[in-house]
Amino acid sequence: MLTRRHVLRSTACGFGSLALNALASREALAASNPLAARASLHNAKAKRVIFLFMSGGVSHVDSFDHKPLLDRRNGEMLDFADARTIAKTGMGAPQRVMKSLWEFKQRGESGRWASELFPHMASMVDDLCFINSMHTEGIAHGPATLFLHTGSTSSIRPSMGSWVSYGLGSESDNLPAFVTISPALGNGGPRNYGTAFLPALYQGTALGRAGRPASEATIRNLANDMLSAPQQKRQFEFLQGINAEQHARVGVDSEYDAVLNSYELAWRLQHNAPQALDLSQESEATLKMYGIGEKKTENFGRSCLMARRLAEQGVRYIQVNYSDNTNNPAWDQHSNMPKHAEHAAAVDQPVWALVQDLKQRGLLEDTIVWWGGEFGRTPYSEKNGTGRDHNPNGFTVWLAGGGFKPGIAHGETDEFGHIAVKDKVHMHDLHATILHQLGLDHEKLTFRYAGRDFRLTDVHGNVVRQVIS
């Protein structure tokens, strides 16, 4: 008679072979998956990025770049000869200085200045690394937005998320490496998450689109109610067999390889994406923290919570877009600066909740949260009215987590907040610095195309080491 002890003794070595089998199958999957995680080029401080894109350009002089001189000289006509004015008039022209519509105060232990426009974000300035000396290329939304995402104002270049996916792969076997939530169709549209000449499999997966409810930001057609699970598996294996024969005849082909990879990823997505995007699994307290259930914060709150769930599941680069619709960027208040308050109320609490949630879960340490737009806004009123024009010459972004110094402000604009003047940081520099924190060297992350090596930062960019812990 076999005893329990005898059975365990005689089958124990089988457990080892089972474990080896599982490991081998995982390694086989990684070998066949071009998006499998790859080692960084140097010691990485971060594993992933969540980019909170404020489309249209938040006014830095109304939010995080305190300029007392605007109060003292409010209403004065002064000559601001910037590129935007010259493009419109052919010359410099007097403009009316416009003070901030929102009161500034020093916040936190660090004493960072922040206005009442973003009360939740202002409450966590000690967690944030502000760069107040940003400047960029492009004076209109289209070129500036493309430059922010691709490092080029007009040429068709790979997006930053695609470069990161190409350099590091994905931490997840079952989800895309790069996801963009509610992207806009305008101002670059799909080019902002496209691959250009990189292999097509590194492009971003779009969930929803701008102007639609975030509850619709999902991957369509994941379920197939017409076939049982075994039938779907047989169908998938049959198609894969046909594809393998076709691939043997075609040989190396970027687009064909991307299609085959998309089929395999889609199969895995069916079993994993619904859970990753299912916010009903979250507690009532978490939903409330993100503002889900409240009219003004429902949409962006859902998007931010999805971003946290995707980060937990190993998605490498997640972009959360805030834009009214596909034609008009949200923060583009040329004639109605008070409208900034409406948009701020929609994003402020969800952004705060995301940072706090990541922090509580131990994810902020190796996650870069990047907040900002394609440029800032002018310290003068446009056409002497009640709004501000575009300002690529000086503006603010902030970063949290991922090895960035918390509670500091790097760089300065001039006393009006018009032009970056001290410790200037170009968009190329910001790209280089974020890549550095991910363990990537922006000068070595290249792809040969049309006879030369391309990179995200072109032939520019310096790592801003003053903001790194």
N, C-alpha and C positions, 0 to 999 in steps of 0.2 A: 504493500500500500504506500502510495506517495504521500509524504508529509509536506506541509507548507514550506518547511525549511529546506527539504530536498529540492522542491521545485525552484525556489529562489536561488539555491546554490547552482543548480544546473543551467539556469537561464540568465544568470547575472551578467555573464560576458556579452549576452545579446544586447543589453542596454547600451553598452559602449558602441556597438556597431550601429544601433539606431541613432545615437547622437552623432556618430561620424557621418551616417547617411544624411541626416538633416543638415549638417555643416557643409557636406559636399554639394548638396542640392542648392544651398544658399550661395555657395561660391560659384556654382555653375550659372545661377541666375545673374550674379554680379558680372561674370565673364561675358554673358550674352546681353547684358544691359549697358549700353553706352552712357547711361545716366547714373551708373553706380558711383557711390562716393569715392572721391580720390583724395590723396594726401595733399595738404597745402604745401606751398613752397618754403615757408618758414613758420615759426611758431605762431599759431593763430590765437587771437583773443576772442574771436566771435565765430559762430558757426552759421549764422543766418542773418538776414536783414528784413525788417519790416519798414517799408517806406510809405509814409503817410503824405500823399501828394496833394497839396492845396492848390488846385488849378486856378490860375488867374493872377496870383501874386498877392499875398497878405501884406498889408502895410506894416512895415517894421517900425516906423515912427509912431504907430498907434498901438503897438503891442509889446515889443521887447527891446527897443532901442530908444532909450529915454533921451530927449533933446530939449532941455529947458529953454534954449534960445528960441524955439518955435513959439513958446508962450509969450516971451518978451517982445518978439518982433512980428507977432501975428497981424496979418492984414497989410504989412508993408510990401511994396512992389520992388522986387529985386531981380537982377539978371541971372538966370540959371541957363547957361549955354551948354546944355547937354545934347547927346545924340538924338534923343527923342524930339526935343524942341527944334533942333536944326533940321531934322527930317521932315518936320511939318511946315516950318516957316522958311527954311533956307538960311536961317541965321538965329542967333540968340535973341531972346525976347524977355521983357520984364514979366515976372510971374508973382502972384500974390501968395506970400507965406501963409501957411495954414497950420495952426496948432493942432495937437492931438485932440480928438473928441473924447478920449477916455483918460481918466486920471491915473498917473503912475505912482507906484509906491515901491519901497525896498521890501523885498520878501525873503523869508527863510533866514537861516543862520549865515548864509553866504552874502546876504544883502543885495542880491541881484534885483535890478529894476524890472518891473513888469506892470503892465496896465491892467485895469479892471475889465478889459475886453475879454480876457481869458482867465477867469478867476480860478478854475480848477488847475490849469497848467501853471498859473502863478503860484499855487500852493505847493508845487513840487519842484521849484527852481533848484533846490539843492540836489536833485537827481539829474539835472540837465546840464549839458555842455553847449553853451550858446556860441555861435560864430557870427559876430556882428559885422564882419568885414567882407562878406561875400560879394563877388561881382561875376558877371557872366557875359555871354555873347547873345546877340539878338535883342532887338528892341520891341518886337511884336511877339504875340503869344506863340504862333506857329514855330518860328525859328528858335525862340528861347526854350520852348517845351521840348523840341527835338534835341536841342543841345544838352539839356538836363538829362535826358534819357539815353542819348547815344553819343554825346561828345562832338556832335556836328550839327550845324544849323541847316544844312541843305542836303549834303550827300547821304546816300542810303547806307547807314552803318548799323551794326548790331546794337541792341539795347543793353543797358547795364545788367539787367537781370539775365540776359542771354550769355553775356560774358562770364558772369558768376557761375551759371549752370555749366558752361563749357569748362571753366577752370576747376570747379569743385564737384560737379555732379550733384546727386541728391542723396540726402540721408535716408530717404524712404524708398523702398522697393515698389511701393504701390501707389504713389502719388507723384504728380509732376514736380520737377525741381523749381519751377518758376510759375507763380500764379499772380494774375492781376485781377483785382476785384472792382467791378463797375468802371471799366475804362471808357473814355470818351471816344467818339468816332472822329472828332475834329482835332485840329492842331497836331497833326502827325498821326493820329488814330493808331492803327495796328503797328505802324513803324515804331511806336514807343515801347512795344513789347515784342518786336520782331527780331529775326536773326540776321537779316540781310544776307551776307555771304557765309556766315557760320552755318554748319550743318543744321538743317531745318528742325531737328528734334529738340534744339535748345530754345525754341521760341516759347513765349509765355502762354499759359492756358488762361483764357479770359472767362471770368465768372460774371455774368450779367453785363450791364452796360450803364453808362451815365444816364440819369434821367428816369431810370426804372427803379422800382422798389428793391431794396437789398434782399428781400425775401425771395426774389426771383433770381438772385445771383447764385446759380448752381450749375452743375454739369448736366446737360439735358440728355435724355434717352439712355440713362444708365440701366434702367430696369427693362426686362423683356418678359412681359406677362404671357406671351403667346407660347413660349417654350419652357419646359422644365429645366432645372439646373443640369441634369445629366445630358439632355438634348443640346443645351447650349454649349456644354463642354465638348461634345462630339462635333458639333458644328465648328467650333473654334479650332479644334485640332485638325479637322479636315481642311479648313482655310489655311492654317499654318503650313500644312503639307504642300498645298498648291503654291503658297508664297515662297516656300523654301526652294522648290523646283525653279520657279521664276527667278528667284534671286541668284541661283547658280548660273542661269543664262545671262542675266543682266550684269552681274559683277558689282563692283563698287559704284554706288550711285547715292548721293546724299539724300535726295528727295525720296527715292524708293526705300532706302533704309529707314528714313523718318516715318514713312507710312507703315512699314512693318512694325517698327517700335511702337507706333501709336496704337496698333491693333493689340499688341501684347499689354501695353499700359492700360488700354481701355478695359481689357479683360480683368486686370487686377483692380482697376478703379471700381468696377461694378460691385466688388465685395468690400471696398474700403472707403471710398469717397462719401457714400451716404452717411456713414457713421462720423466721418471727420467734419462734415458740414451740418450735422444735426444738432441744432442749438437746444432742442428740447431735452437733451441730456444734461444741460447745465442747471444749477440750482437757481431758485428764485432770487436769492441774494446776489448771485453773479449777474443775472439778467438785469436786475435793478441797478446794480453798480454801473453797467454799461449804458443805462438809460433806455433799455429795450422795454417797450410798452408805453413810453412817453412819445407823443407825436413829434416833438422837435428833435429828439435824439434817436428815435427808432432806427432809421436807416443807417446812419454812420455807426451807431452802436452795434448793429448786427454785423456790419462789415469788419469792425475792429475785433469783435469776438471771434468771427470766422478766422481772422488773421492769427489770433492766438492759438486756436485749435489746429490750424495748418502748421504753425511753427512747432507745436508739440509733436505733430506727426512726421516732422522731418523735412518739410518743404524748405528749400534753401533761400529763396528770394520771394517775398510777398509784397505786392504793392496794393495799397488801399487808396482809391481815388475819390476825391471830393470835388464834384463839379455839378452844376445845376442841370446842364443838358449838353448835347453834343456841339452846340454852336457858341454858347456863351459861358466862358469860364466863371466859376462861382465868385471868386474874390475880385473880379474886374470892375471895381466901383469908380467909374470915371466921373459920375455926376451925382453919386448918392452914397457918401461914405457911411452914413448911419446903417446902411444895408450890411456892413461888416458885422454888426452886432447879431443879426439874424443868423448868419453863417457860423459865427463863433459859438452861438448857443447850440448849434447842431453838432459841432465837433468837439467842443471843449471837454465835456464830461466823458465821452467815449475814449478820447485820447488819454485823458488822465487815468481812466479805468484800465486801459490796456497796459500802460506802464506799471501801474500798481499791481495788476494781476500777474504780469510777467515777474515782477519783483517777488511777490509772495510765493510763486511757484519755483523760484530759483532759476528762472529762464532768462532774466534780464542780463545776468553776467555774461552769457555767451550769445546774446541777441542784440543787434544794433537796431534801435528805433530811430528813424530819420524823419524829421518833420520839416516841411517847407514847400515853397512854390518855385516857379521858374525865374522869378525876380521879385523885387519889392515895389514900393510905390513912392512917388515924389513927395518932398516936403512942402511943395506948393500945390495950390488948387488948380485943376485943369480948367483953362478958359475962365479963370477967376470965379469958378462956380463952387460946387459943394462936394467934388470928388477929387481923386488924385490920379495922375497918369502913371504909366509904366516906369520903373526905375531899375535897369540892369546894372547900374554903376555902384550900388551899395545896398545891401539888404541882409536879413538875418535868417539863419536856419538853426535848428537845435538837434542834438544827438543825445541819446541815452543808452546806457549799457555798453556791452561790447568792448570794454576796455577804454572808453573815453572818460576823461576827467569830469566828475560831477561837480555842479555848483560853481562853474567858472564861466567867464565871458571872454572870448578871444577876439582880438582885433577891434577896430573902431571905424566908424564913418566920421565925416567932418561934423562940425558943430550944428549943422542943419540936418544931418542924416541923409545927405545927398549923394556923396561919393565915398567909397572905402579909401581910407588914407593910412591906416596903421595896421601892420601885420595882415596885409590883404590876402584873401583866400579866393582863388579863382575856382570855377566849377570843376576844371580839370584837377585842381589840387584836392578838392573834396572827394572826387571819384578815386583818386590815387590813395587817399587816406582810408577810405572805407574798404577798398580792396586790400590794403595793407593789414587792416584789422582782421580780415578774413583769411590772412595767411597767403595772399597773392601779391606778387610784385607787378605793379602796373606796367613796368618796362619789359617784363618777360612774358606776361600774359598776351601772346600774340597769335595771329592767324595769317598764314601766307595766302594772299589773293591778288590776282592780276599783277604778279611779279614783285610784290613787296609785302613786308610784314605789317599788318595793321594791329592797332590796339585801341582800347577805349579812350585813352588820353592822347591819342595821335602822337605828336612828338613833344608833348608838354607834360605838366603836372609834377608837383612835389608833395611828398607826404608831410602833413602839418603835424610835426612831432610834439608841438607845444600842447596839443589837446589830448594827447595819449597818456594814459596812466603809466 
